[in-house]
Every structure is written in structure tokens, then in C-alpha cells.
Amino acid sequence: MAGNDKRIVLLGGRGMLGCDLAMTCRRQGLEPAVLDLPECDITKAEHLRQAVAEANVIINCAAYTNVDGAESETELAYKVNAEAAGQLGVLARKTDAWVLHVSTDFVFDGRSQRPYTEIDPVNPINAYGQSKLAGEQFLAQSGCRHCILRVEWTYGAAGSNFVTKLIQRARTDKTVKVVDDQVGSPTATTEVSKIICLLLEKQPEGIFHFASAGYVSRYEMAGFIVDKLSMDAEVVPCKTGEFPSPAARPLSSRFDCSKIRRLLAEPIEAWEGPLEHFLGQL
């Protein structure tokens, strides 16, 4: 299908990923209809029906992403991340639209000794992860043509994330404690956006993992940021158990991206390059 024949709807288009994705699409000659709150609330059946009625490609970046908040707002998280994804699938099946749904490393418990593949057993350890897993399952059960893209440790210009929070703390505190027992791959939303645009062309079905190449602890990532910005702050390692929070976090978020690499013409870039570029734009 030629690029300008696609009627693309981007749900959650003003969020951190959605903003970068909308820009990346436009650079590639695609013009998605960008929808988000308040005019498009995906938990409202009529809003969702109207949003996707004319679409033949639907990208769902809309999500409840407050991991700790989901522990007390479980019903809302479930409505956004699970029920709405299932309803989206039902609507897409009726019109034979293809759905790309963004999911998360939080569907895993983080106890694996090796990087997670798409067929590894899921076992979320918090309400947010449970709601996102239910969304994956409801979408699959709908029978629509779909692709689930799991991403991790994302950061971007349009939202609050580990990078921006770390910088704020390092500006005010001389010593910043950061956990060294959570390991994953820092992944820029600009990199995720490039991958999504590639998937739009190929329209594969099934689950795919994507993250920048290489693995690093949160502590090592923080040290990289402070060093690149020449900040006058010391990063001190600590353990996750020293920071009690409402929601448990998976310790290992390492992805095996072999499956998606087979679709790519070039290797996945290591995490350092995009992060340094992002820091240079702040």
C-alpha cells in the first residue's frame, strides 16, 4: 500500500512517544490524524469509534503510564490500558484495519537471567504491568490484524522520564542515589518512532521487542548523563529495596531484539548515541 493511500490514526499523539512519532511520520511523507485527550478519550466507546472509523492503520500510543499511580487507580489503568485496547481491536477487525499497539517490558517479572524473547512467559509484578498485559491479550483475542511492540526505558522531549527527573535532581542535590540493580536499555522515543514507521510499511503481525542495543544499570545510565552534561553532582549506587514505592519494579528489563532485527536493514544503534544526542538538545 503506498504511503499516501494509508489513512493513519495516531492515538495518544500528544504523549512522549506520540509527539516524536507524529513528527517522524510527517518527515516520511505520512500524515496521521493525531488524537489525544480531551477530544479523544479512548475509554469512551463513541470517541474510539469515531476516531478509527475511517482508518486502515491505527497506532495506539495512548496509555495510563503512572506506574505507582496504577496501584491506587487500578480501575482507570485497566480501562485505558486493557479494556480500550480490546475495544480498539474489535473495531479494527470490523474494518480490517491493522493495529500497532505499544506495550512494555513491565509484562515480565524481571527475574530472568537472560534477555527476554517475545515467547518468554509473562508475569507482571505490578498493576500497571497487569493492565498492559491484559491489553495485549484483549487485542489478540479480538482477532484483528495487529502488531504489539514492547518497548522499555523510554525517554523523550515531550514527557517526564528517568532522564529529565535525574537532571532535575542533580541540579539541586550534590549527591544523587540511583539504583544499580535495575538493568535495561535506555531507548529514545525518536528511535522507537523510526521503528514504528518501518513497521507501518511492512505491517507484520505478532509481538516484537525493541530497545536500543546494549544493557546498562540505572546507576550507570545516571553516571553517563551527569558526565555528558558536566554536572556538579555525585551519583551514588544503591539497591531498589532502599527506595520503597507503591509498585514493584522488574530488576531485569533486558530485551532480546533478534526478531525485529530481521526486519531491519541496519543494526540497532547502541543506547549511548541517541542519549548523548538527546542531552545535547536540552
VOBA-1610 file (N, C-alpha, C; in pm, whole numbers, padded with zeros to 5 digits, always signed):
BEGIN
Met+00085-00119+00000Met+00000+00000+00000Met+00088+00124+00000Ala+00069+00214-00090Ala+00151+00334-00098Ala+00128+00423+00023Gly+00231+00499+00059Gly+00225+00580+00181Gly+00105+00671+00185Asn+00075+00743+00072Asn-00038+00836+00080Asn-00173+00769+00065Asp-00175+00637+00049Asp-00303+00566+00049Asp-00343+00525+00191Lys-00250+00535+00284Lys-00279+00496+00421Lys-00360+00605+00490Arg-00465+00564+00557Arg-00539+00654+00646Arg-00498+00615+00787Ile-00405+00690+00843Ile-00341+00654+00970Ile-00399+00737+01082Val-00439+00670+01188Val-00483+00737+01310Val-00381+00708+01419Leu-00334+00813+01484Leu-00238+00801+01593Leu-00306+00840+01723Leu-00334+00741+01807Leu-00397+00764+01936Leu-00289+00790+02041Gly-00313+00887+02127Gly-00211+00926+02224Gly-00101+01008+02158Gly-00139+01087+02059Gly-00043+01157+01976Gly+00024+01276+02041Arg-00017+01314+02162Arg+00048+01426+02229Arg+00134+01382+02347Gly+00145+01251+02366Gly+00231+01199+02470Gly+00377+01200+02427Met+00463+01146+02512Met+00607+01150+02485Met+00643+01078+02355Leu+00594+00957+02339Leu+00620+00884+02215Leu+00539+00940+02100Gly+00412+00971+02126Gly+00323+01020+02020Gly+00374+01145+01951Cys+00430+01239+02027Cys+00483+01363+01968Cys+00596+01334+01871Asp+00692+01251+01915Asp+00804+01218+01827Asp+00758+01136+01707Leu+00663+01048+01729Leu+00614+00964+01620Leu+00543+01048+01514Ala+00460+01143+01557Ala+00390+01230+01462Ala+00490+01305+01374Met+00597+01357+01435Met+00699+01429+01358Met+00773+01336+01262Thr+00806+01216+01309Thr+00877+01121+01224Thr+00792+01079+01106Cys+00664+01056+01130Cys+00572+01021+01021Cys+00569+01130+00914Arg+00557+01255+00960Arg+00547+01366+00865Arg+00675+01380+00782Arg+00789+01356+00846Arg+00916+01363+00771Arg+00920+01257+00661Gln+00847+01149+00681Gln+00846+01041+00583Gln+00727+01050+00487Gly+00660+01164+00488Gly+00551+01186+00395Gly+00418+01128+00436Leu+00408+01084+00562Leu+00282+01031+00614Leu+00213+01139+00696Glu+00083+01143+00689Glu+00006+01246+00760Glu-00097+01180+00851Pro-00055+01134+00968Pro-00152+01070+01058Pro-00248+01171+01119Ala-00368+01125+01145Ala-00462+01204+01226Ala-00420+01185+01371Val-00375+01293+01434Val-00319+01287+01569Val-00428+01319+01670Leu-00460+01222+01755Leu-00570+01237+01850Leu-00523+01210+01992Asp-00583+01280+02088Asp-00547+01262+02228Asp-00654+01328+02313Leu-00638+01315+02444Leu-00727+01384+02536Leu-00716+01535+02515Pro-00821+01613+02534Pro-00954+01572+02582Pro-01052+01531+02472Glu-01019+01565+02346Glu-01120+01542+02242Glu-01136+01394+02208Cys-01033+01314+02240Cys-01044+01170+02216Cys-01004+01093+02341Asp-01103+01043+02410Asp-01083+00962+02530Asp-01110+00817+02491Ile-01006+00736+02482Ile-01023+00600+02429Ile-01104+00510+02522Thr-01131+00555+02646Thr-01216+00475+02734Thr-01364+00497+02705Lys-01395+00595+02618Lys-01533+00621+02579Lys-01559+00559+02443Ala-01653+00468+02439Ala-01677+00388+02319Ala-01704+00474+02196Glu-01782+00580+02212Glu-01818+00664+02097Glu-01696+00741+02047His-01613+00790+02139His-01491+00860+02099His-01403+00766+02016Leu-01387+00645+02065Leu-01300+00549+01998Leu-01356+00510+01862Arg-01485+00489+01856Arg-01548+00450+01729Arg-01529+00559+01625Gln-01554+00684+01663Gln-01538+00795+01569Gln-01393+00812+01527Ala-01301+00790+01621Ala-01158+00811+01593Ala-01106+00717+01486Val-01151+00593+01487Val-01092+00493+01398Val-01182+00454+01282Ala-01296+00520+01269Ala-01395+00478+01169Ala-01339+00475+01027Glu-01256+00572+00991Glu-01206+00582+00853Glu-01064+00530+00838Ala-01006+00480+00947Ala-00865+00441+00943Ala-00844+00302+00886Asn-00734+00284+00814Asn-00692+00147+00782Asn-00561+00111+00851Val-00499+00209+00920Val-00385+00185+01008Val-00409+00262+01136Ile-00400+00193+01250Ile-00422+00257+01380Ile-00299+00232+01467Ile-00239+00339+01517Ile-00126+00328+01608Ile-00174+00369+01747Asn-00162+00278+01841Asn-00211+00308+01976Asn-00095+00335+02072Cys-00065+00464+02089Cys+00034+00506+02189Cys-00034+00554+02317Ala-00167+00557+02317Ala-00240+00604+02435Ala-00226+00503+02548Ala-00195+00551+02667Ala-00177+00460+02780Ala-00182+00536+02911Tyr-00220+00464+03015Tyr-00203+00512+03151Tyr-00064+00464+03193Thr+00030+00558+03216Thr+00170+00519+03235Thr+00226+00551+03374Asn+00142+00600+03465Asn+00190+00628+03601Asn+00199+00497+03677Val+00319+00440+03682Val+00338+00306+03738Val+00295+00299+03884Asp+00337+00394+03965Asp+00296+00395+04106Asp+00149+00431+04121Gly+00103+00524+04039Gly-00038+00565+04046Gly-00134+00452+04015Ala-00091+00360+03930Ala-00177+00248+03891Ala-00212+00158+04009Glu-00129+00161+04113Glu-00158+00078+04230Glu-00284+00126+04302Ser-00310+00257+04300Ser-00431+00311+04364Ser-00541+00343+04263Glu-00502+00363+04137Glu-00601+00391+04030Glu-00609+00270+03937Thr-00621+00155+03996Thr-00618+00030+03919Thr-00729+00024+03815Glu-00848+00069+03853Glu-00962+00063+03760Glu-00939+00152+03639Leu-00887+00272+03660Leu-00861+00363+03548Leu-00751+00306+03458Ala-00643+00257+03518Ala-00535+00197+03440Ala-00587+00082+03354Tyr-00675+00001+03412Tyr-00731-00114+03340Tyr-00821-00067+03224Lys-00899+00037+03249Lys-00987+00089+03142Lys-00906+00138+03023Val-00799+00213+03051Val-00718+00272+02943Val-00631+00166+02876Asn-00559+00090+02956Asn-00456+00000+02901Asn-00510-00134+02854Ala-00621-00177+02911Ala-00673-00311+02879Ala-00804-00305+02800Glu-00908-00253+02864Glu-01040-00255+02800Glu-01041-00177+02668Ala-00979-00059+02667Ala-00980+00022+02545Ala-00903-00046+02433Ala-00793-00113+02467Ala-00717-00185+02364Ala-00799-00298+02304Gly-00875-00367+02388Gly-00962-00473+02338Gly-01071-00419+02249Gln-01134-00309+02289Gln-01239-00248+02208Gln-01184-00197+02076Leu-01062-00144+02080Leu-00997-00099+01958Leu-00981-00215+01860Gly-00942-00332+01913Gly-00928-00449+01829Gly-01058-00493+01765Val-01166-00486+01842Val-01298-00523+01790Val-01337-00432+01674Leu-01316-00302+01691Leu-01348-00206+01585Leu-01259-00227+01464Ala-01132-00253+01486Ala-01039-00271+01375Ala-01071-00396+01294Arg-01116-00499+01362Arg-01149-00621+01291Arg-01266-00598+01194Lys-01361-00516+01234Lys-01478-00490+01150Lys-01439-00421+01020Thr-01336-00339+01023Thr-01296-00264+00904Thr-01167-00317+00842Asp-01114-00427+00896Asp-00989-00487+00852Asp-00872-00388+00862Ala-00875-00301+00962Ala-00763-00210+00987Ala-00651-00287+01058Trp-00529-00244+01034Trp-00412-00301+01103Trp-00377-00214+01222Val-00356-00275+01336Val-00329-00202+01460Val-00186-00224+01505Leu-00115-00116+01534Leu+00013-00127+01603Leu-00007-00076+01745His+00013-00162+01841His-00014-00132+01982His+00117-00132+02059Val+00144-00024+02131Val+00269-00011+02206Val+00251-00069+02346Ser+00340-00162+02383Ser+00335-00222+02515Ser+00470-00204+02585Thr+00500-00288+02684Thr+00606-00256+02778Thr+00681-00378+02830Asp+00803-00354+02880Asp+00879-00458+02949Asp+00815-00499+03080Phe+00723-00418+03133Phe+00661-00447+03262Phe+00564-00565+03258Val+00547-00628+03141Val+00469-00753+03137Val+00551-00869+03194Phe+00682-00848+03215Phe+00769-00951+03272Phe+00800-00919+03419Asp+00844-01022+03492Asp+00873-01001+03634Asp+01017-00956+03660Gly+01102-00957+03557Gly+01238-00908+03573Gly+01333-01003+03641Arg+01295-01130+03651Arg+01381-01227+03721Arg+01462-01314+03626Ser+01444-01296+03498Ser+01514-01380+03401Ser+01664-01354+03404Gln+01742-01460+03388Gln+01888-01448+03385Gln+01939-01418+03244Arg+01848-01415+03147Arg+01889-01383+03010Arg+01788-01283+02952Pro+01822-01216+02841Pro+01729-01121+02780Pro+01598-01188+02739Tyr+01489-01113+02755Tyr+01356-01167+02727Tyr+01327-01173+02577Thr+01277-01288+02532Thr+01225-01301+02396Thr+01073-01282+02399Glu+01016-01273+02279Glu+00873-01249+02267Glu+00789-01368+02316Ile+00850-01487+02323Ile+00773-01605+02364Ile+00800-01646+02508Asp+00878-01567+02581Asp+00903-01598+02721Asp+00775-01579+02803Pro+00759-01655+02912Pro+00640-01642+02996Pro+00629-01501+03055Val+00508-01447+03053Val+00484-01315+03112Val+00439-01333+03257Asn+00473-01235+03340Asn+00438-01242+03481Asn+00454-01103+03545Pro+00363-01010+03513Pro+00377-00874+03566Pro+00368-00871+03718Ile+00446-00781+03780Ile+00452-00775+03926Ile+00392-00647+03982Asn+00322-00571+03897Asn+00251-00453+03947Asn+00125-00430+03864Ala+00039-00341+03911Ala-00091-00318+03847Ala-00076-00262+03706Tyr+00023-00176+03686Tyr+00047-00121+03553Tyr+00081-00233+03455Gly+00176-00319+03491Gly+00213-00430+03404Gly+00097-00524+03377Gln+00016-00547+03480Gln-00101-00634+03463Gln-00200-00574+03364Ser-00220-00443+03372Ser-00315-00377+03280Ser-00262-00379+03137Lys-00131-00361+03120Lys-00074-00363+02985Lys-00077-00503+02926Leu-00054-00605+03007Leu-00062-00742+02959Leu-00205-00776+02918Ala-00301-00733+02999Ala-00441-00758+02964Ala-00476-00691+02832Gly-00420-00572+02807Gly-00443-00504+02680Gly-00389-00584+02563Glu-00271-00639+02578Glu-00214-00726+02473Glu-00308-00844+02446Gln-00354-00905+02554Gln-00437-01026+02540Gln-00572-00994+02478Phe-00635-00885+02521Phe-00764-00847+02465Phe-00752-00813+02317Leu-00642-00745+02281Leu-00621-00710+02140Leu-00607-00837+02056Ala-00529-00932+02106Ala-00510-01058+02033Ala-00641-01135+02020Gln-00720-01135+02129Gln-00847-01208+02129Gln-00949-01148+02034Ser-00933-01019+02001Ser-01030-00953+01912Ser-01025-01009+01771Gly-00912-01069+01734Gly-00899-01126+01600Gly-00860-01028+01493Cys-00828-00904+01530Cys-00788-00806+01430Cys-00643-00831+01385Arg-00605-00775+01273Arg-00466-00778+01230Arg-00389-00680+01319His-00287-00729+01387His-00221-00640+01482His-00075-00676+01502Cys-00001-00576+01548Cys+00139-00591+01588Cys+00153-00526+01725Ile+00211-00599+01819Ile+00238-00545+01953Ile+00387-00517+01962Leu+00421-00392+01990Leu+00561-00351+02002Leu+00590-00320+02148Arg+00667-00407+02212Arg+00707-00382+02351Arg+00835-00299+02352Val+00832-00190+02429Val+00949-00103+02441Val+00983-00087+02589Glu+01099-00028+02617Glu+01143-00017+02756Glu+01229+00107+02777Trp+01231+00155+02900Trp+01320+00263+02945Trp+01320+00380+02847Thr+01201+00419+02801Thr+01192+00524+02700Thr+01208+00663+02762Tyr+01262+00752+02682Tyr+01274+00893+02720Tyr+01256+00977+02594Gly+01206+01100+02614Gly+01185+01190+02501Gly+01161+01331+02549Ala+01151+01423+02456Ala+01143+01565+02489Ala+01006+01605+02543Ala+00903+01528+02512Ala+00767+01573+02541Ala+00709+01518+02671Gly+00791+01452+02753Gly+00732+01394+02873Gly+00832+01382+02986Ser+00778+01353+03105Ser+00863+01328+03220Ser+00916+01185+03213Asn+01044+01166+03241Asn+01105+01034+03231Asn+01228+01029+03319Phe+01295+00916+03322Phe+01412+00899+03410Phe+01519+01005+03382Val+01542+01035+03255Val+01648+01131+03219Val+01616+01269+03275Thr+01496+01318+03248Thr+01461+01453+03293Thr+01454+01462+03445Lys+01404+01357+03509Lys+01397+01356+03656Lys+01536+01354+03718Leu+01625+01275+03659Leu+01762+01266+03709Leu+01832+01402+03699Ile+01814+01469+03587Ile+01877+01600+03567Ile+01825+01701+03669Gln+01694+01700+03694Gln+01636+01791+03794Gln+01697+01765+03931Arg+01711+01639+03968Arg+01767+01605+04099Arg+01914+01646+04108Ala+01989+01622+04001Ala+02131+01653+04001Ala+02158+01804+04006Arg+02061+01883+03964Arg+02076+02029+03968Arg+02059+02083+04110Thr+01983+02011+04191Thr+01954+02061+04326Thr+02029+01986+04436Asp+02066+01861+04409Asp+02134+01781+04511Asp+02278+01752+04468Lys+02370+01766+04560Lys+02510+01736+04530Lys+02534+01585+04518Thr+02450+01509+04589Thr+02461+01363+04586Thr+02329+01303+04542Val+02333+01218+04441Val+02212+01156+04387Val+02225+01005+04397Lys+02136+00941+04473Lys+02139+00795+04485Lys+02054+00734+04374Val+02112+00637+04304Val+02043+00573+04192Val+02065+00422+04201Val+01960+00346+04173Val+01967+00200+04188Val+02061+00138+04085Asp+02141+00042+04131Asp+02234-00026+04041Asp+02194-00171+04014Asp+02074-00211+04063Asp+02028-00349+04042Asp+01911-00359+03945Gln+01876-00247+03879Gln+01780-00250+03769Gln+01858-00230+03639Val+01842-00325+03546Val+01922-00326+03423Val+01831-00330+03302Gly+01863-00248+03202Gly+01784-00246+03079Gly+01856-00168+02971Ser+01779-00116+02876Ser+01836-00044+02762Ser+01766+00091+02746Pro+01832+00202+02780Pro+01772+00333+02758Pro+01737+00350+02610Thr+01615+00390+02582Thr+01566+00391+02443Thr+01494+00521+02414Ala+01546+00599+02322Ala+01486+00727+02286Ala+01357+00706+02208Thr+01257+00788+02235Thr+01131+00778+02160Thr+01151+00812+02013Thr+01256+00887+01980Thr+01287+00911+01839Thr+01327+00780+01770Glu+01401+00694+01842Glu+01440+00564+01785Glu+01319+00472+01771Val+01231+00472+01872Val+01109+00392+01864Val+01024+00439+01745Ser+01019+00570+01725Ser+00939+00625+01615Ser+00987+00577+01479Lys+01118+00571+01461Lys+01173+00521+01334Lys+01131+00376+01310Ile+01135+00297+01417Ile+01097+00156+01405Ile+00948+00143+01371Ile+00865+00224+01436Ile+00721+00217+01410Ile+00693+00251+01264Cys+00761+00353+01211Cys+00739+00389+01070Cys+00779+00276+00977Leu+00884+00204+01012Leu+00923+00087+00934Leu+00815-00021+00940Leu+00762-00042+01059Leu+00657-00143+01075Leu+00531-00104+00999Leu+00504+00026+00987Leu+00387+00071+00911Leu+00396+00025+00766Glu+00516+00024+00714Glu+00534-00019+00574Glu+00517-00170+00560Lys+00571-00244+00654Lys+00571-00391+00643Lys+00444-00455+00698Gln+00380-00388+00794Gln+00259-00437+00861Gln+00270-00585+00904Pro+00373-00618+00981Pro+00384-00754+01032Pro+00279-00779+01141Glu+00260-00903+01175Glu+00168-00936+01285Glu+00244-01012+01393Gly+00197-00998+01516Gly+00261-01065+01628Gly+00327-00967+01723Ile+00408-01020+01813Ile+00474-00940+01917Ile+00620-00920+01879Phe+00669-00797+01900Phe+00810-00765+01875Phe+00866-00687+01993His+00991-00714+02026His+01064-00637+02127His+01156-00538+02058Phe+01157-00414+02108Phe+01254-00318+02057Phe+01311-00235+02170Ala+01444-00224+02171Ala+01517-00135+02261Ala+01650-00105+02196Ser+01713+00004+02237Ser+01847+00032+02188Ser+01941-00081+02227Ala+02049-00096+02152Ala+02144-00206+02176Ala+02226-00180+02302Gly+02257-00289+02372Gly+02338-00281+02492Gly+02254-00272+02618Tyr+02312-00310+02730Tyr+02242-00309+02858Tyr+02323-00229+02959Val+02252-00163+03050Val+02318-00077+03147Val+02229-00068+03271Ser+02289-00044+03386Ser+02208-00023+03507Ser+02159+00121+03512Arg+02057+00146+03592Arg+02011+00283+03611Arg+02124+00371+03665Tyr+02205+00316+03755Tyr+02318+00389+03813Tyr+02419+00427+03704Glu+02452+00332+03617Glu+02547+00361+03509Glu+02489+00461+03410Met+02361+00452+03384Met+02294+00547+03295Met+02300+00688+03355Ala+02274+00697+03486Ala+02279+00828+03554Ala+02419+00887+03547Gly+02520+00802+03569Gly+02658+00849+03561Gly+02692+00902+03423Phe+02642+00836+03320Phe+02662+00879+03181Phe+02602+01018+03160Ile+02480+01038+03210Ile+02411+01166+03193Ile+02485+01279+03264Val+02520+01257+03389Val+02589+01360+03469Val+02724+01394+03406Asp+02793+01291+03356Asp+02923+01313+03293Asp+02910+01394+03164Lys+02815+01356+03078Lys+02800+01424+02949Lys+02757+01570+02966Leu+02682+01598+03073Leu+02636+01734+03097Leu+02730+01811+03190Ser+02840+01747+03229Ser+02939+01809+03320Ser+02872+01868+03443Met+02783+01791+03504Met+02709+01839+03620Met+02790+01820+03748Asp+02774+01913+03839Asp+02846+01908+03967Asp+02765+01827+04068Ala+02757+01697+04043Ala+02682+01609+04132Ala+02748+01472+04132Glu+02743+01407+04246Glu+02798+01272+04259Glu+02683+01171+04255Val+02696+01070+04168Val+02597+00964+04159Val+02643+00848+04246Val+02558+00807+04340Val+02594+00703+04437Val+02504+00582+04415Pro+02561+00462+04406Pro+02478+00342+04382Pro+02403+00299+04508Cys+02286+00244+04487Cys+02207+00186+04596Cys+02121+00074+04539Lys+02043+00010+04624Lys+01958-00101+04581Lys+01812-00058+04574Thr+01735-00128+04492Thr+01593-00097+04476Thr+01520-00100+04610Gly+01560-00194+04697Gly+01495-00207+04827Gly+01510-00084+04916Glu+01606+00003+04885Glu+01625+00125+04962Glu+01526+00234+04925Phe+01451+00213+04817Phe+01352+00310+04771Phe+01214+00244+04769Pro+01150+00228+04883Pro+01016+00168+04884Pro+00920+00251+04799Ser+00842+00185+04715Ser+00745+00254+04630Ser+00618+00170+04622Pro+00506+00232+04588Pro+00380+00156+04580Pro+00388+00038+04484Ala+00459+00055+04371Ala+00466-00050+04270Ala+00604-00114+04267Ala+00608-00246+04261Ala+00735-00317+04244Ala+00787-00296+04102Arg+00918-00293+04086Arg+00981-00277+03955Arg+01056-00404+03917Pro+01049-00445+03789Pro+01131-00558+03744Pro+01279-00519+03747Leu+01364-00607+03797Leu+01506-00576+03805Leu+01575-00590+03669Ser+01535-00689+03591Ser+01593-00703+03457Ser+01488-00673+03351Ser+01517-00572+03270Ser+01430-00537+03157Ser+01502-00562+03025Arg+01601-00650+03027Arg+01678-00675+02905Arg+01593-00746+02800Phe+01591-00690+02680Phe+01518-00749+02568Phe+01613-00819+02472Asp+01569-00930+02419Asp+01632-00992+02303Asp+01558-00938+02181Cys+01627-00859+02099Cys+01562-00793+01984Cys+01592-00864+01852Ser+01629-00992+01859Ser+01665-01066+01738Ser+01551-01067+01636Lys+01428-01082+01684Lys+01314-01095+01593Lys+01295-00969+01510Ile+01298-00853+01574Ile+01275-00730+01499Ile+01397-00695+01413Arg+01515-00737+01457Arg+01636-00708+01377Arg+01628-00771+01239Arg+01556-00881+01228Arg+01543-00948+01098Arg+01462-00864+00998Leu+01386-00766+01048Leu+01309-00677+00961Leu+01388-00553+00922Leu+01501-00529+00987Leu+01573-00403+00971Leu+01687-00416+00871Ala+01710-00308+00797Ala+01821-00307+00701Ala+01953-00277+00769Glu+01948-00209+00885Glu+02069-00170+00956Glu+02063-00220+01100Pro+02179-00235+01165Pro+02180-00278+01305Pro+02113-00175+01395Ile+02062-00220+01508Ile+02005-00129+01608Ile+02120-00053+01674Glu+02105+00078+01685Glu+02212+00162+01741Glu+02224+00140+01892Ala+02347+00146+01942Ala+02371+00134+02086Ala+02308+00253+02159Trp+02274+00233+02285Trp+02197+00331+02361Trp+02270+00463+02382Glu+02405+00459+02383Glu+02481+00581+02414Glu+02459+00693+02312Gly+02458+00661+02185Gly+02448+00763+02080Gly+02320+00846+02088Pro+02202+00783+02084Pro+02079+00861+02095Pro+02066+00938+02224Leu+02117+00882+02336Leu+02107+00952+02463Leu+02198+01076+02463Glu+02318+01063+02409Glu+02406+01179+02402Glu+02345+01287+02312His+02285+01246+02202His+02218+01341+02113His+02103+01412+02185Phe+02025+01337+02259Phe+01913+01394+02335Phe+01963+01497+02437Leu+02069+01462+02508Leu+02124+01553+02609Leu+02177+01681+02543Gly+02231+01668+02423Gly+02283+01783+02352Gly+02177+01880+02308Gln+02052+01834+02302Gln+01941+01920+02258Gln+01868+01988+02372Leu+01903+01950+02496Leu+01832+02006+02611Leu+01870+02153+02633
//
